[in-house]
Amino acid sequence: MAPAYKLTYFNITGLGEPIRFLLSYGGLEFEDNRIDRENNWPSIKPNMPFGQVPILEHKGKTVHQSVAICRYLAKQVKLVGKDDWEDLEIDAIVDTINDLSGKIALYHYEEDKSIKDAKGGLLFNETLPFYLEKLDSLAKKNNGYLVLGRLTWADIYFAANWDYIDYMANKQLIANYSNLQTVKANVEAIPNVKAWIAKHMAPAYKLTYFDISALGEPIRFLLSYGGLEFEDNRIHHENWSSIKANLPFGQYQY
Ligand SMILES: N[C@@H](CCC(=O)N[C@@H](CS)C(=O)NCC(=O)O)C(=O)O
């Protein structure tokens, strides 16, 4: 029998991943229909409700808008508030994550280098610290969750979005925010989510190098240029001797 849900999106995490996480969390079987943006998208686009993806199909009906889809699925899998006010608090956090993500996207997709540099200065020096410090203190106050002191779909939304957010910023943004790391780890430790990640989310490439630019950066640039998702595995010098023995020629990169 065909699965009850069909998600159509590109073959990236992006706006599709929170939907995939929520479906996986709830054990709701779904067809993970991934479109090849280069080849198939122009012929598919006109058939989409508003010319965009993701869309979700269920029982012969089709809907668009990723956050609305997530909110619906959160109700199905019981990750919502116990009353309207709690739902409002969850929505406010989800909207805040989207505000932050939108600001990073404005930087990432900027094509004019001088404008991008200017946007980057403001983003990395002011906007990101502002948001991340506030979100981190919420995560601390809520014992490793973003709101209501327990797991809600806001946490799932955050964890599922974060890899793409890091990719757009070209930086591991929560490396110094331990409470946000705990939120992500709490979601990723949920057995159904863990199984989903193990099966689908490992990026095709993993670069291992020191936490500097030097010989690693041209590779990072090329992977980023091509939109190729990769794990940016940065090693610290104090761990070097134990790692060196396991590298193909006792040197980075591979
Ligand atoms: N607000 C919409 C935005 C959807 C959206 O921007 N989709 C992009 C992919 S992330 C898209 O379909 N781009 C291709 C196009 O517009 O032709 C949502 O959250 O679902």
The ligand as an SDF file (V2000), in Angstrom:
LIG
                    3D

 20 19  0  0  0  0  0  0  0  0999 V2000
    6.9060   29.9910    2.2970 N   0  0  0  0  0  0  0  0  0  0  0  0
    7.1410   28.8340    1.4730 C   0  0  0  0  0  0  0  0  0  0  0  0
    8.4010   29.0680    0.6700 C   0  0  0  0  0  0  0  0  0  0  0  0
    8.6100   27.9720   -0.3540 C   0  0  0  0  0  0  0  0  0  0  0  0
    9.8920   28.1900   -1.1390 C   0  0  0  0  0  0  0  0  0  0  0  0
   10.5130   29.2860   -1.1170 O   0  0  0  0  0  0  0  0  0  0  0  0
   10.2920   27.1590   -1.9000 N   0  0  0  0  0  0  0  0  0  0  0  0
   11.4710   27.2350   -2.7200 C   0  0  0  0  0  0  0  0  0  0  0  0
   12.4640   26.1580   -2.3180 C   0  0  0  0  0  0  0  0  0  0  0  0
   13.1010   26.3840   -0.6910 S   0  0  0  0  0  0  0  0  0  0  0  0
   11.0870   26.9500   -4.1600 C   0  0  0  0  0  0  0  0  0  0  0  0
   10.1560   26.2290   -4.4380 O   0  0  0  0  0  0  0  0  0  0  0  0
   11.8980   27.4770   -5.0840 N   0  0  0  0  0  0  0  0  0  0  0  0
   11.7770   27.2270   -6.4890 C   0  0  0  0  0  0  0  0  0  0  0  0
   11.0150   28.2550   -7.2220 C   0  0  0  0  0  0  0  0  0  0  0  0
   10.4630   29.1930   -6.6130 O   0  0  0  0  0  0  0  0  0  0  0  0
   10.9670   28.1370   -8.4510 O   0  0  0  0  0  0  0  0  0  0  0  0
    7.2550   27.5870    2.3760 C   0  0  0  0  0  0  0  0  0  0  0  0
    7.6970   27.7320    3.5420 O   0  0  0  0  0  0  0  0  0  0  0  0
    6.8750   26.4940    1.9510 O   0  0  0  0  0  0  0  0  0  0  0  0
  1  2  1  0
  2  3  1  0
  2 18  1  0
  3  4  1  0
  4  5  1  0
  5  6  2  0
  5  7  1  0
  7  8  1  0
  8  9  1  0
  8 11  1  0
  9 10  1  0
 11 12  2  0
 11 13  1  0
 13 14  1  0
 14 15  1  0
 15 16  2  0
 15 17  1  0
 18 19  2  0
 18 20  1  0
M  END
$$$$
